[in-house]
Each structure stands twice: as C-alpha cells, then as structure tokens.
C-alpha cells in the first residue's frame, strides 16, 4: 500500500478516492519518524544564512550573539564569510588591524565557531573573504594566481614584410604583474566582408563595435569615439584556410613574415600572464613582504591544482595548521568547506599555465592555431574583457564558419571544465581531511559545463524589523526541506542540456521555459551529456538512473542542431534498453566539438531516430501528446492547462511513500485539479508547511458552489460558505444533497494602527544605529504606508486592531487578502494559526466567542523605504570597519516600495460543517 503526501504552495484539488488511509505495520515506524521531523524539522533541514561579517572590525560578542539569535529563531546554521562593505568594494582593504588575515578576524571567526558548537548550529567555512577564492600575496606573480591569455595584433598590408619583434599585448598588464609568456603567433587573412571600423578599433586596443554609436572597450579597456555607427556588433571576419601557426616565433627575437598579395593580413600574438585581479586591496599600512596580513588578496587560478593549493596553504597557516587553531572547532560545528562564486575576470580569455598542452591531450588537436575565435567581448563598457553571452571578437568566414568557431569554443569550454574539476577535486580532498564536506557554486561566472545559477535572496538579521517574526518562516522552510530531502528524487523527464552557461548558437536558452511541460504537470530536469558517462546512467525497467533516483521515465532532445557523438551513442543505448526519447524539431546535424566529425553525428542521429522507443515531434507544444503516446504521463497530472505548476516528487522506499511538492508559477493564488497517474497510490494527505499539520485530503473535485470536504472525527463533512442546497457526487458514484444557512461575509469599516517606525539614532550626525518611534493612525480604508502621510518614508512594524460581531453555531476563517512581508494575528488575545504568506487565510473558529470579538494583526516591512529616505535626506551612514559612507553611493535602497502594511480588504468568512451520511 503506497502512501502519498502533498506539500502544496497553491490551492490543489486531488482526483481520487476520498477516504483516510493509515500506514501499514511495516512502514508505520518510518512514517512516525517522518511526521516528527515534519512537525519540528531537524537542524539539518532548517534554512541557513550566508552570514556576512564586516571582517575583524566586528565585535566577537555581537557575532556570537547573532549565532545565538539564528538558533533561537529556528535556523540551522550559517556560512561564515568576511564580507566588509558589500557593494562598496573600494572601501574594503586588508588592513593589519581588521583584515581577513589579521588576529582580529581570527578572534571573530573563533567566536562564531564557538557559538556554533554551543547552540548546535552547522557552520560552513569560506576559505577566502568577499567573493571569489583569493590569497594574501605580496604580488600576483606567484604560481597559482589567476591567469589570462591576451591578444597582440598588427595589420600587415598586402605584399608587405613585417620585420619586428612579436606584437606585445594590446591590453596593459595589471599593477605589479611583471611576467608574461608567448603562447602562440598566428597569421591570418582578413576577409573582405569585415567591417573596417571593427578592425580599426581592435588594432587601437579598444574592442569591437558593440552598439549603435558606441565603440566599447570591453575586451581591452577604455573606449574611443566612433567615426561611424553600427546597427549591431560586428566581429572581424577571418579566413580559416589561411590560419597559420608559427611555432618557431619567439618573444625574444625578431619575427619576419611577408604578407601575400591577395589581401591584408593580421599577425596575432597570444600571451599568458597573471590577471593581477585583486579581490581585496592591500591595507593602508602597505604590503610588507614579511606580513601577509597587509597584503592584497589576489584571485587564485580556478583551473589548476596550484590555485587550490594556494588556498589550502593560506588557510592551514592562518587558521588550521597548529594546535589550538580552529580546526577542532570546525570539526565540531562545521558542515562544509564552502567557496563563494567564481569572480574570475580577464581582459582576454581564461587560461592556466600549460593549458595548450592540456587541451592537446584532452581534445586531440592544437588550440593555438585557432585561438582567435576563443576571444569574445561584451555588450557594455566594462573595463574587462571576456563576457558570458558576448559576441566573438573574430569569426571564421564562409557559411559554416560561425558553426566551426562555435565548435572550437565548445572544445575550449570543455577543457576549462576539466581543468576546473582538478581545482575542485583538490579542495574537496583537503576539506575531507579536515572532517568537512565540500560545497561550492560551480563557476556561474565562468563558462564551464553545468554551471550554477541563482536568482536572489532577501537580507535578514536582528537589524531588520521582520526578525522577531522569522520563526514562522524558518519552520516552514525547514518542513519543505524535510520533505525534499526524504527518500530519493523521482522525476518524469530529463532534457538534454549542454551550453556551458552561455547562450550558444543553435541551442535553447540557458534555462528553457517549456510551457507545455509546466501546463501538463510533468516534472523535469536538465542533464549535460557528460553525465551520461556516469556508471549510474543505466536504464532499468524503462527508467534512466533508477537506483537512488531520479529514475527519469523519458528523455527529450529539444531543438539541438549540434550534439556530441558520445552523447548520441548513449541515447541509442538508452532507447534500445527501453527508455522513451522524444526529439523536438530537426535532428542534430553537427558535432558540438571541432575535433569530431559532423558526418558521424548525422549518422548517429539517423540511427537514433530509427531506434525503437524514439519519437519525433515538431514543436515543444507537441511534447505532452508525444510523451503520452509513449505511455509517459505526468506523475501528478495538471488537469487545468491554463494553470502552470512546477512539480517535484520524492519517493521513500523504506516507507513506500510518495511525496509531491507542487508550486504555483503565477504571482497570484490559483487552483487546479491534479490526477496521480500511479494506480497504486492510496488517497493523499496534505502536508501544510506553515503549520506542520498533516491531514487527509477529502475533496476530490472542484466545486463551483464554494464547498470543501473536510474530515471531522473520522466522518466526512461538507464545509459550506454560502446559504443553499448543494448536490455532491461522492467517489462511489452516489449523490447526496447538503444544505445550510450561513451568515454573510463580515467586513471592517475601521482600523487602529500603531506603527513602530525606525528612525536614525542621531538626527544630527552620522547614522550609527536606529531607534523606533510610535505613530498612531486611524484608518477607514486599508492602504499602503506609502499613501499614509505619517508613514510615507517609514519602515518598521505595525499593529492593526479592529472588532467584529459573531454569533454561535458556525465556524469562520480570517482572510487577509495579501501579505506583503510578514503577518500574524490574534483573536481576543489568543494567537491565530500561522498564515501561509502567499495565501493568508486561517481558520479562527476555536478562538471566537459570541458577541464582540477583537482581531489584532501584526505586520513587518523591509528596510528599503527607511534606508532610501536616509539617502535622499543626506544622512551619512557609518559602516563598521569602513567609516562614513556617502549616502548617494548606497546601492541597496531603490525606489520607494508600495505595499507596506495591510492593503487588501480583510474579511471574516463564516462557514458551517455539515456531516455527509
């Protein structure tokens, strides 16, 4: 007997039988353990903070108290990182007094770890400050710092002899960089169709034409005024057949070469050197070679073990290498060695010493001849060069030229991925030696396979009005994670995805928005073809990777004009083993790689489409029908295609229980009907993440008359919200009629609001803190604080109070309409159940009394309007460890936000529960 739990972030009706099911004896113990964790999520499931600490300037006692506050508010831990003055990078330095390598920071970190042990928190250690792994060094020429390959260029007129040293890089070296080595010299003919303006700007050391009227210097720094405008960015077109590598060219001797008579030619030189990228500048006390605490922190090489070893040596020396250091504390409270985002910036392209040999070994040909097409540029005026989603600096001529250049770049990205894996593996081994796991954000700023991506998160902490209200949120997120970490994933379909986090030619967008799959309720995932090499990528009983999940039931190749030969071979094997595969659009016609044969890819694609269990459809809209025709239905089918839901499923084999997490893609509350395709599923239970309540779902069809089914004392009842008689069809096919007289919906004509608004602690000088001021307002209509004159530029908390009359014999729900930030309520001084912040409606029946009832609603707001007002009125905030900051430079306070407070009409909805016999 398989149980089913539904964790829903939308109003869901379930198509199925309406009866309660108890767990069998064999799995009751496991279910009880799960229910206990769902009611009170364990630390491992509770959300954690990215805890930005303003380096050693922070008070260790305050940091320890912050950890205590996190624990008391129901959070599970934090990522510890020295992150001074976020968004104001120019103000951050590695001073000997408070910098990351200072004794002050050591004491702050120690206080945090000791508090983690004391309060049972899981703390992650970031092995470098700010963003991107870096190490304090006297200069950037040390092996293991980040490297780049940069370009030198000279235009040689037709028939002219060049007799000079090899062209030096067009982009100047970063400060203190004093080494660069020649990697290659290549000559190539400039195609006649090239835009001469783009070529002129490149030769001037600026970059390509990137926008109307603008020559952008994104590749090489700076900008120049245009002599003409261009409608779109234009790369320089070069003829592939004339690409010639000059292996004997030397940086220390004269290069002699005569251009043919047919056209102008370019001499392109490529140089490897440290980027000199500074994560945090040296402190005001200088960079003493003998004192790492004063050094600048230089970004490390993310494409070699040498870069990882710089991080390891620095951390072992400063924090972990001696008795009494932090290693023992980290073993007690630490969870992960955690690396923040890769912020590796270059004025050319990413590189690591010896990469040309790594590439030859890994990809089977010499990259040096094709280095021109590796370079891409930006569409803005940034002062550095390689930008994701940019345009090529050079493009190969001919109808297939762009495709071939794209293949070369894919080879380059693939080899970078391999090199990045070496870096990650080295750090992972070190973390394990320290008794930690290793966590990282896979190079979302660099072009590697399966890069990590993020959206955004809110700021939280004791210095926020909402802090006291966060236990509700931490518990809700903990319950969601308890479900999403139970058992193993079970996913309907997987989509082939290989784009190195770039918007590649002839491939779908980075994260395709496949509306038809959402509308039908299919759960889906993405997988790079490199994952098909894993030993777990096997098909058993028509499922891919079923052992331990995710057990995909179909694979989709969606409009890919290029593919890898190895990937297509895997698909042929998968289909032959019984896995349904759907190809959307045309078959692949090219290899994703330059070193592979396009003919071979076309042959493999032809074999694939003729293999049993492979189907082809014209468009993404045809996917649901195609999948259904192959017997692949959504595990949780959405029967209202106009409503788009995202479905996640977990299956726990130890209790034979399926869990479904359904979330609404829309911004408003909606409802749909979900049908489970598994015929062995028993009637489902609803798991409420906001309250922790688990209850059987009795309603099995939507009803236009506003009727819900509920269980009361193991009897089925109809909950009726409006007066009348209603015919109901039960799961056994019988029809019953229920009726009731229900009071009208209750609305409110007045509210008393007491707002505790945040104000600067000192109105006559720098803002070093805040205090609160009570503002009393009487309201006849609820409206945003932005529209209340006394609260226009305020942030803080608000308490709304009103009264209503209620009779006997009925229940009622309190409906807030919307909740902007946080909200809770009490009736007659007794707390109401926890609100779902996205659909703030709760049952208050047990709190009501005959006659007059008092409702109190508490809300909190973000700080945006308060901080924005500080900026606009010229206050000068003081940032810890930085000092006074020009308020005009504050990046985190934008346009005043509407919606603070309660803004929707609030109602009480009476109902009556009528037993169904």
ZIWOBEL-V644588 format. One record per helix or strand of 3 or more residues. SS is the DSSP state (hx for helix, st for strand). FROM is the first residue (numbers start at 0). LEN is the number of residues. Records with the same first field share a line. If there is no record, write none. Layout:
BEGIN
SS=FROM-LEN + FROM-LEN
END
This chain:
BEGIN
st=1-7 + 10-5 + 47-6 + 76-6 + 121-5 + 133-4 + 146-10 + 160-5 + 180-10 + 208-3 + 235-3 + 253-5 + 264-10 + 277-5 + 295-5 + 333-6 + 348-3 + 393-3 + 436-4 + 492-4 + 523-4 + 553-5 + 579-5 + 613-4 + 635-3 + 644-8 + 656-8 + 670-6 + 684-3 + 693-3 + 706-6 + 714-6 + 723-6 + 734-6 + 750-10 + 769-10 + 795-11 + 810-5 + 821-6 + 840-3 + 850-10 + 876-3 + 906-9
hx=24-15 + 42-3 + 54-3 + 59-13 + 88-3 + 102-17 + 195-8 + 239-3 + 291-3 + 304-16 + 326-7 + 354-9 + 366-8 + 400-33 + 466-18 + 514-6 + 528-5 + 564-12 + 597-12 + 619-10 + 784-3 + 788-3 + 844-3 + 863-9 + 886-3
END
